[in-house]
Amino acid sequence: MAEASDDVWADVAAEREELADLLDALTPEQWDAPSLCAEWRVRDVVGHLVEGTNPTSLGRIMFGIAKHRFSVNKMIASDAKALGAKPTAEIVTQLRANVGARVLPPLTKPIAMLADTLIHHQDIRRPLEKPRKIPTDRLVLVLDQMAPQSAVVGNKRRIKGLTLVAIDMDWRHGTGPEVRGMGEALLMAMCGRAVGADELGGEGVEILRSR
């Protein structure tokens, strides 16, 4: 178990490093461009990911939730935008300094941090039209993690009764009408990103799109 956890943390660090390299090349206009996260600019998404590298506690989280009228999403958005408002060079410096940080919010595991980092990395890259090839092993780990998720993100409900089939790797999930496409597009679609569904095919794609 420890070895597997170490491998996941290595993937998290690699994701952060690759994101920092991308951010170094962005223009001010790209930093302020919309991401795939509703009402979040690129800088806000980065702020969220940097915030995730900082130590926290259950008490601080509960205080933050109460402060934002017991809305987890509002607390997360507030923290992301506050950190994202800082000078971009400062944000990237903090991200690089914390590339290897092994910080976990209460009740989470390293794989959840990998999923959050990888998906939000794509939330930045896709609208900026800066695609990349995600290592297959890393992408499979995140697909396996996100497919059964029901709380907050709603992925389990979104893909219920469908068979998801990746055409670029050995990965499939579920039963029912097929939804076929690249693994990264399947991931983004199951996480509610419409642009992912637009790149998929199969008899089940319209069902997925409607959810």
Sine and cosine of phi, psi and omega as CSV:
sin_phi,cos_phi,sin_psi,cos_psi,sin_omega,cos_omega
0.00,0.00,-0.67,0.74,-0.01,-1.00
-0.89,0.45,-0.66,0.75,0.00,-1.00
-0.89,0.46,-0.70,0.72,0.02,-1.00
-0.88,0.47,-0.67,0.75,0.02,-1.00
-0.89,0.46,-0.65,0.76,0.04,-1.00
-0.88,0.48,-0.64,0.77,0.02,-1.00
-0.89,0.46,-0.66,0.75,0.01,-1.00
-0.91,0.41,-0.68,0.73,0.03,-1.00
-0.89,0.45,-0.56,0.83,0.07,-1.00
-0.89,0.45,-0.62,0.78,0.05,-1.00
-0.92,0.39,-0.64,0.77,0.05,-1.00
-0.87,0.50,-0.72,0.70,-0.01,-1.00
-0.89,0.47,-0.64,0.77,0.01,-1.00
-0.90,0.43,-0.66,0.75,0.04,-1.00
-0.87,0.49,-0.71,0.70,-0.01,-1.00
-0.90,0.44,-0.66,0.75,0.00,-1.00
-0.90,0.44,-0.69,0.72,0.01,-1.00
-0.91,0.41,-0.60,0.80,0.05,-1.00
-0.91,0.41,-0.69,0.73,0.01,-1.00
-0.87,0.49,-0.63,0.77,0.05,-1.00
-0.88,0.47,-0.66,0.75,0.05,-1.00
-0.89,0.45,-0.73,0.69,-0.08,-1.00
-0.88,0.47,-0.55,0.84,0.01,-1.00
-0.87,0.50,-0.43,0.90,-0.09,-1.00
-0.99,-0.15,0.00,1.00,-0.06,-1.00
-0.98,0.18,0.53,-0.85,0.09,-1.00
-1.00,0.09,0.27,-0.96,0.08,-1.00
-0.83,0.55,-0.60,0.80,0.01,-1.00
-0.91,0.42,-0.60,0.80,0.01,-1.00
-0.94,0.33,-0.58,0.82,0.06,-1.00
-0.88,0.47,-0.55,0.84,-0.04,-1.00
-1.00,-0.10,0.08,1.00,0.00,-1.00
-0.96,0.29,0.46,-0.89,0.06,-1.00
-0.90,0.44,0.62,-0.79,0.13,-0.99
-0.99,-0.11,-0.10,-0.99,0.09,-1.00
-0.98,0.19,-0.14,0.99,0.06,-1.00
-1.00,0.05,0.83,-0.55,-0.07,-1.00
-0.80,0.60,0.79,-0.61,0.06,-1.00
0.93,0.38,0.19,0.98,0.06,-1.00
-0.94,-0.35,0.79,-0.62,0.16,-0.99
-0.98,0.18,0.16,-0.99,0.04,-1.00
-0.82,0.58,-0.70,0.72,-0.03,-1.00
-0.89,0.45,-0.51,0.86,0.02,-1.00
-0.94,0.33,-0.64,0.77,0.05,-1.00
-0.89,0.45,-0.69,0.73,0.04,-1.00
-0.88,0.47,-0.67,0.75,0.05,-1.00
-0.84,0.55,-0.66,0.75,0.03,-1.00
-0.89,0.46,-0.69,0.73,-0.03,-1.00
-0.94,0.35,-0.61,0.80,0.06,-1.00
-0.92,0.38,-0.65,0.76,0.05,-1.00
-0.84,0.54,-0.57,0.82,0.00,-1.00
-0.93,0.36,-0.22,0.98,0.04,-1.00
-1.00,-0.04,-0.09,1.00,-0.03,-1.00
-1.00,-0.06,0.69,-0.73,0.03,-1.00
-0.86,0.52,0.58,-0.81,0.03,-1.00
-0.60,-0.80,-0.03,-1.00,0.01,-1.00
-0.60,-0.80,0.32,-0.95,0.03,-1.00
-0.88,0.47,-0.60,0.80,0.01,-1.00
-0.89,0.46,-0.70,0.72,0.01,-1.00
-0.89,0.45,-0.65,0.76,0.01,-1.00
-0.90,0.44,-0.70,0.71,-0.01,-1.00
-0.90,0.43,-0.62,0.79,0.06,-1.00
-0.89,0.45,-0.68,0.73,0.00,-1.00
-0.90,0.43,-0.64,0.77,0.02,-1.00
-0.90,0.44,-0.70,0.71,0.02,-1.00
-0.89,0.46,-0.65,0.76,0.00,-1.00
-0.87,0.49,-0.52,0.86,-0.03,-1.00
-0.96,-0.27,0.62,0.79,0.09,-1.00
0.84,0.55,0.64,0.77,0.10,-1.00
0.88,0.48,0.53,0.85,0.08,-1.00
-0.94,-0.34,0.92,-0.39,0.03,-1.00
-0.88,0.47,-0.69,0.73,-0.04,-1.00
-0.89,0.46,-0.64,0.77,0.02,-1.00
-0.92,0.39,-0.61,0.79,0.05,-1.00
-0.89,0.45,-0.72,0.69,-0.01,-1.00
-0.88,0.48,-0.70,0.72,-0.01,-1.00
-0.90,0.43,-0.65,0.76,0.00,-1.00
-0.89,0.46,-0.71,0.70,0.01,-1.00
-0.90,0.43,-0.66,0.75,-0.02,-1.00
-0.89,0.46,-0.71,0.71,-0.06,-1.00
-0.95,0.31,-0.53,0.85,0.04,-1.00
-0.91,0.41,-0.71,0.70,0.00,-1.00
-0.96,0.28,-0.58,0.81,0.00,-1.00
-0.93,0.37,-0.30,0.95,0.00,-1.00
-0.98,0.20,-0.18,0.98,-0.01,-1.00
-0.94,0.33,0.29,-0.96,0.06,-1.00
-0.82,0.57,0.65,-0.76,-0.11,-0.99
-0.87,0.49,-0.61,0.79,0.01,-1.00
-0.89,0.46,-0.60,0.80,0.02,-1.00
-0.92,0.38,-0.63,0.78,0.01,-1.00
-0.90,0.44,-0.73,0.69,-0.02,-1.00
-0.91,0.41,-0.63,0.78,0.04,-1.00
-0.86,0.51,-0.67,0.74,0.01,-1.00
-0.93,0.37,-0.62,0.78,0.04,-1.00
-0.88,0.47,-0.72,0.69,-0.01,-1.00
-0.90,0.43,-0.62,0.78,0.00,-1.00
-0.90,0.44,-0.45,0.89,-0.08,-1.00
-0.94,-0.33,0.29,0.96,-0.02,-1.00
-0.79,0.61,-0.68,0.73,-0.05,-1.00
-1.00,-0.06,0.17,0.99,-0.04,-1.00
-0.89,0.46,0.71,-0.70,0.02,-1.00
-0.93,-0.37,0.88,0.48,-0.03,-1.00
-0.99,-0.13,0.74,-0.67,0.01,-1.00
-0.82,-0.57,0.77,-0.64,0.19,-0.98
-0.88,0.48,0.41,-0.91,0.02,-1.00
-0.81,0.59,0.65,-0.76,0.10,-0.99
0.94,0.35,0.34,0.94,0.06,-1.00
-0.88,-0.48,0.21,-0.98,0.00,-1.00
-0.84,-0.55,0.27,-0.96,-0.02,-1.00
-0.81,0.58,-0.58,0.81,-0.02,-1.00
-0.89,0.46,-0.52,0.85,0.05,-1.00
-0.92,0.39,-0.59,0.81,0.05,-1.00
-0.93,0.37,-0.62,0.79,0.05,-1.00
-0.89,0.45,-0.72,0.70,-0.01,-1.00
-0.88,0.48,-0.72,0.70,-0.02,-1.00
-0.88,0.47,-0.69,0.73,-0.04,-1.00
-0.93,0.37,-0.72,0.70,-0.04,-1.00
-0.91,0.41,-0.71,0.70,-0.03,-1.00
-0.90,0.43,-0.71,0.71,0.01,-1.00
-0.94,0.35,-0.48,0.88,0.12,-0.99
-0.85,0.53,-0.70,0.72,0.03,-1.00
-0.94,0.33,-0.52,0.85,0.07,-1.00
-0.87,0.50,-0.44,0.90,0.05,-1.00
-1.00,0.05,-0.74,0.67,-0.10,-0.99
-0.91,0.41,-0.68,0.74,-0.12,-0.99
-0.88,0.48,-0.79,0.61,0.00,-1.00
-0.92,0.40,-0.38,0.93,0.05,-1.00
-1.00,0.06,-0.03,1.00,-0.01,-1.00
0.83,0.55,0.76,0.65,0.04,-1.00
-0.81,-0.58,0.95,0.30,-0.05,-1.00
-0.93,0.36,0.29,-0.96,0.07,-1.00
-0.51,-0.86,0.26,-0.97,0.10,-0.99
-0.99,-0.12,0.94,-0.35,0.02,-1.00
-0.98,0.19,0.75,-0.67,0.05,-1.00
-0.80,0.61,0.73,-0.68,-0.11,-0.99
-0.84,0.54,-0.73,0.68,-0.03,-1.00
-0.86,0.51,-0.64,0.77,0.00,-1.00
-0.92,0.40,-0.68,0.73,-0.01,-1.00
-0.92,0.39,-0.64,0.77,0.03,-1.00
-0.88,0.47,-0.67,0.74,0.04,-1.00
-0.83,0.55,-0.69,0.72,-0.05,-1.00
-0.96,0.28,-0.62,0.79,0.08,-1.00
-0.86,0.51,-0.72,0.69,0.01,-1.00
-0.89,0.45,-0.58,0.82,0.00,-1.00
-0.95,0.32,-0.66,0.75,-0.16,-0.99
-1.00,0.07,-0.44,0.90,-0.06,-1.00
-0.84,0.55,-0.67,0.75,-0.02,-1.00
-1.00,0.01,0.09,1.00,-0.09,-1.00
-0.95,0.32,0.74,-0.67,0.00,-1.00
-0.86,-0.50,-0.68,0.73,-0.04,-1.00
-0.92,0.39,0.69,-0.73,0.08,-1.00
0.92,0.39,-0.89,0.45,-0.11,-0.99
-0.98,0.20,-0.49,0.87,0.10,-1.00
0.96,0.29,0.35,0.94,-0.04,-1.00
-0.89,0.45,-0.64,0.77,-0.04,-1.00
-0.86,0.51,-0.68,0.73,0.04,-1.00
-0.92,0.38,-0.61,0.79,-0.09,-1.00
-0.91,0.41,-0.57,0.82,-0.08,-1.00
-0.95,-0.32,0.17,0.99,-0.01,-1.00
-0.86,0.51,0.72,-0.70,0.05,-1.00
0.97,0.24,0.26,0.97,0.00,-1.00
-0.83,-0.56,0.48,-0.88,0.13,-0.99
-0.96,-0.27,0.88,-0.47,0.04,-1.00
-1.00,-0.09,0.79,-0.62,-0.06,-1.00
-0.77,-0.63,0.86,-0.51,0.07,-1.00
-0.99,0.11,0.70,-0.71,-0.02,-1.00
-0.99,-0.11,-0.10,0.99,-0.03,-1.00
-0.92,-0.39,0.08,1.00,0.01,-1.00
-0.31,-0.95,0.17,-0.99,0.00,-1.00
-1.00,0.04,1.00,0.09,0.02,-1.00
-0.47,-0.88,0.73,-0.68,0.10,-0.99
-0.49,-0.87,0.38,-0.92,-0.05,-1.00
-0.46,-0.89,0.69,-0.73,0.16,-0.99
1.00,-0.02,-0.05,-1.00,0.05,-1.00
-0.68,-0.73,0.48,-0.87,0.01,-1.00
0.85,-0.53,-0.24,-0.97,0.01,-1.00
-0.81,0.58,0.63,-0.77,-0.09,-1.00
-0.99,0.12,0.59,-0.81,0.21,-0.98
-0.85,-0.53,0.88,-0.48,-0.11,-0.99
-0.88,-0.48,0.56,-0.83,0.07,-1.00
0.22,-0.98,-0.10,-1.00,0.03,-1.00
-0.90,0.44,0.55,-0.83,-0.06,-1.00
-0.85,0.53,-0.64,0.77,-0.01,-1.00
-0.91,0.40,-0.62,0.79,0.04,-1.00
-0.92,0.39,-0.62,0.78,0.07,-1.00
-0.88,0.48,-0.67,0.74,0.02,-1.00
-0.88,0.48,-0.75,0.66,-0.04,-1.00
-0.91,0.42,-0.61,0.79,0.01,-1.00
-0.92,0.39,-0.69,0.72,-0.01,-1.00
-0.92,0.40,-0.39,0.92,0.04,-1.00
-1.00,-0.01,0.18,0.98,0.13,-0.99
1.00,0.02,0.21,0.98,0.04,-1.00
-1.00,0.02,0.90,-0.44,-0.08,-1.00
-0.88,0.47,-0.53,0.85,-0.02,-1.00
-0.89,0.46,-0.49,0.87,0.05,-1.00
-0.92,0.39,-0.71,0.71,0.00,-1.00
-0.89,0.46,-0.54,0.84,-0.01,-1.00
-0.90,0.43,-0.30,0.95,-0.03,-1.00
-0.98,-0.20,0.12,0.99,-0.07,-1.00
-0.95,-0.30,0.31,-0.95,0.05,-1.00
-0.70,-0.71,-0.04,-1.00,0.00,-1.00
0.95,-0.31,0.31,-0.95,-0.09,-1.00
-0.92,0.39,-0.30,0.95,-0.03,-1.00
-0.99,-0.10,-0.01,1.00,-0.14,-0.99
-0.92,0.39,-0.57,0.82,0.00,-1.00
-0.94,0.35,-0.53,0.85,0.08,-1.00
-0.90,0.43,-0.73,0.68,0.02,-1.00
-0.87,0.49,-0.69,0.72,-0.04,-1.00
-0.89,0.45,-0.56,0.83,-0.05,-1.00
-0.96,0.29,-0.25,0.97,-0.04,-1.00
-1.00,-0.09,0.00,0.00,0.00,0.00
